[in-house]
Amino acid sequence: MFGKEKSGREDHVAVPINKTSSKEITTLIGEGCKVEGNFFVPTTTRIDGIIKGDLTGEVGIIIGTKALIEGNVCAAEVVVFGNVTGNVEADKLELKRGSNVNGDIMANNLITEVGAIFNGKCATKTPERNAADLTE
């Protein structure tokens, strides 16, 4: 079971984010999983279970249709199909039909589909140099 024999399986799940993307999901928290705590994920990650805690990613986070996140989400790219109760910060955020976000959003690029639900404040990230200019 834990030996050095290869079973022909890869050590990660390779699933495209969507039909037009070539990015691969290398971490998966599956449906039925319930975890608590803050997470940092260095690779593209798909969540289909329940997470109670903050979720931070270097690359991308996909929140599946049956997922429930109770905490803040922060990554370069976030795609939401499911439910988030907490703030979301991303360079690019996509809210898909049927998604539900209850919290504030900060994103440079926000894409919403008809049928996405969002309750909170929304702001565009401001580059640090522009923010400094505003205070003078």
Residue, then its C-alpha position, 0 to 999 in steps of 0.5 A: m500500500f505504501g511501498k515503492e511500487k508504481s501502480g500506473r496512477e499519477d500522484h495528482v489529479a489532472v482535470p482542466i479548470n474549464k473546457t477552454s483552460s489548460k491549467e491542471i488541478t493538482t489538489l482536490i478536496g472532494e465532496g463529503c470531506k469536511v475540514e477545519g483550519n486555515f489552508f495554503v495551497p501552492t498549486t491550482t486546487r479544486i474544493d468540492g467539500i466543506i472548509k471552515g477556515d481561510l483558504t489562500g492559494e498562489v495560483g488558482i482556486i476552484i470552488g465546486t457546486k457542492a462546496l461550502i467555504e466558511g472563511n476568506v479566500c485569496a488567490a491569483e484566480v478564483v472561480v466560484f460555482g458553490n458557496v462562500t461565506g467570507n471575503v474574496e480577494a483575487d486578481k481574477l474572480e469568476l462568479k458562475r451561475g448558481s454561486n453564492v458569495n456572502g462577503d466583500i470582494m476585492a478583484n482587478n477583474l470580476i466576471t459574473e454570470v446571470g444567476a450568480i448571487f453576491n451580497g457584500k461590497c465590491a472594490t477594485k484592487t488599486p496598485e500601491r503606487n496609485a494608492a500612495d498618490l491618492t494620499e498626497 
